[in-house]
Amino acid sequence: MWMVSPPVGVFQSTKKLFLSERAGRGRTLEFIRKNAANGLSMANLVAGLSSILCSLNRQYHHSCWLLLVGFLLDLADGAVARQLDACSALGAKLDDFADFTTFGLATALLLQPQGVLDGLLAIAYVMAVFARLCFFSSGIPFTYRGLPCPYASSLLAGTFLLTGGNVTLLRVTAVVMILFMVDRGFYPHDKVLESQLWKKLVYAGGVVAVLFSPTAVASVYCLAWSTSYIIFPFAVWSCKA
């Protein structure tokens, strides 16, 4: 009996197809690895833009919730970029733009400026965030110079929710946050997801509080978290990755 062997070309075509598919999967995974942090920055940016729209429509509670979501996304963004070794100049610019939008413009609108003085306060807050992002370099590893603006935003959002939108108290708090941000005192790097277990649990608790808990619980939780970092940065939050 004669045995007919398959043409050699079939094996070569199958091999090329298999290698091509594997290379394609490899390129896809590499693309995801390089852009995972950028995706979180984009999500933060979208949260900030959505918060701005909510404030313009006087839906301030929704705006505050989006700011707290942006706060959690910002902490995750840095951790993902460092863990995946995907830090880049483009990613840093995108992250800064997202932070400026969410923690600068969107947060300043919570102050509900109606007159000249209120408008100047909102502008001063935005400029403090701008200065903090662009000009404050500590030169010391794992250390910020000046209060990171996400914590100021989280504190303002928590204050707004907890006080039912007391604008006077919010504006006083904003002035204090401006002073903290423009001060060049040192703050530890917030590598929450890359540090001790208790810090990771704090982050996980924040996710649960913001996404699944009543507004009062989420606001108290984020307010306590931000306040502890602002008031006791090294006593409590000194990073030991």
N, C-alpha and C positions, 0 to 999 in steps of 0.2 A: 504494500500500500504506500502510495506516495503522500508525504506530508508537505503541505504548502506553508512555508514560514511567512509571517507578516512582513511587509516591506519595511526596510530600515527607516524610511521616511516617516512612518507612523510613530515609531519610537521617538525619533528626534522631535517631531511636532509636539508629542505629548510631553516630552521633557521640557521643551521650550515654554509650553503653556504653563506647566507646573512651576517652573522657575520664575516665569513672568508674574504669575499670581502671588507667589511668595514674596517677590520683590515689591509688588504693589502693596501687599499687606504691610511689609516693612516700612515702605514710604508713608503709608497712612498712619501707622503707629508713631513714626518719628514726627510727622506733622502734628499729631495730637499731643505728643510730649512737648514739643516746642511751643505750642499755642494754648496749652491748658491754662496757664496763668493769664495769658492775654484774654482768653474767654471769660475768666473771672473778672478781669478788669472791665471788659465790655459789659458784663452783667452789672457791675457796680455803676458804670456810666449810665446804663439804662435805668437803674434804680434812681440815680440822681436826677435824670431828666424827667422821669415819671413823678418824682417828688416835687420838682419845680411846677409841673402842670397841676398837680393836686393843690399846691399852695396858691397858684393863680386862680384856681376855682374854689378857694377857701375850704378845701377839704384837708385841714391841717392834721387831723388824726391819721389819715392815710399817708400823708407826707412824712410824719414822724416814724411810722412803721417802716416805710421805705428807707429812711435814713438808718434805722437800726439794722435792716437787712444789708445795706451798703457797708455798715461797720463790720459785720461778720464776713462779708465777701472780701473786704480789704485785708483782713487778717489772714484769710485763707489764701488769697492771691500771693502774698509774699512767701508763705510756707510752701506752696506748690512750686513756685518758680525756683526756690532754693533746693527743694528735694529732688526735682527733676533736672536740675542744672540747666534751666532754660532761661536764665537771666540774660537780657539783651538791652541795647540802647532803645530800641523801638518799644519793648515792653515797659521799660522805665518811664518813657514819655507818655505812653498810653495810661499807665497807672497814675502818674501825676495829673494828667488831664481829667481822669475819672474822679480822683480825689478832690481836685479843685471844683469840679461840677457838683459833686455830692456833698462834700463837707465844707465847701465854700459858698457857692451860689445858692444851692438848695437849702442849706442850713440857715443862711442869712434871711431867707424869705419867711422863716418861722417868726422873725421879729416883727413882721407885719408893718413895715414902715409906711407912715401916712403923712408925716410932715418933714420939714427940712432936717430937724435933729434926728428923727428916726431914720431918715434916709442916710444921713452921715454915719450913724452907728452901723447900719447894714453894710455900707461901703467900707468902713473901718474893719468890720469883721472879715469881709471878703479879702481885703488887702492883707490882713494878718495871716490868713491862710495862704495867700499867694507868696508872701515873704517867707513863711515857714517852709513851703515846698521848694522854693527856688533858691533861696540864699543862705539857709541855715544848714551848714555842713559841719558836723562835729569833728571829723578827722579821727575819731576814736572808734574802733570796732565795737559793734553791738551797742552803740550809744547814740541817742538823738540829742540835738541841741534845740531846746524849746519843746513845748508840749505838742505831740503829734495831733493834727487836726481831727482825725477820726474820733478820738476820745472826747474832745470838746463837743463835737457834733452829737455823739451818743449821749453826753450829759445834758445837752440842751433839749434833745428829743425826749429823753426820759423826764426832764423837768416839766416840759410842756404837757406831756400825757398825765403826769402825776398831779399837776396843779389845775388840770382842766383848761389849760391855755391862758394862764395868768401872764399877760404880756409884760406887765411891769417887772415882775420877778424874772421873767425870761430875759429881758433887756439888761437887768443888773447882772445876771449870770453871764450874759454874752460879754459884757465889759470885763468881767473877771477872766473869762476864757481868752479874750484878746491879750490881756496882760500876761497870761501864762504862755501863750503862743509866741509872743514877741520877745519874751524873756529868754536869755540864752543859757539858762540853767540846764543841766543834763537830765535826760530821762533814759532809762534802760530800753534796749531794743525789745519790741513786743513780739518775740518769737514764741507765742503762746502754744502753737501746735507742734513746736519742736523742742519743748522744754519738759519740765517735770510733769508727772501724771496729773497732779492736782490742777495745773493750768489748763491741760487738755480737757479735764472734766468741767472746768469753768466755761470753756468755750462751748462744749457740748451742751451744758446747761443753758447757755445763751441762745443756742439754736432752738432748743426745746421751748424756752420762754418766749422767744420772738415769734416762732411759727405756730406753736400749739397752745400757748397759755393765754389767759385773759390779759387785756391791756394793762391793768394795774400791776399784775405780776411781772410782765415783761419790762415795764417802765422801772419798777423798783429794782429788778435784777440788773438791768443795764446801768441804772443810775449808781447802784452800789459798786458795780464793776469799774465804771469809769472814775468814780470818786476815789476809790482805793488806789488806782494807778496815778491819778493826778496829785493826790495828797501824800501818798506813801510810795513813791515810785521805786526806791531802792530797798526800803524796809520790807516791802511785800513782793514787788514784781521784778527785782533784779534778776536778769535772765541767766540761767545756768543750763545751757543746752546740753 
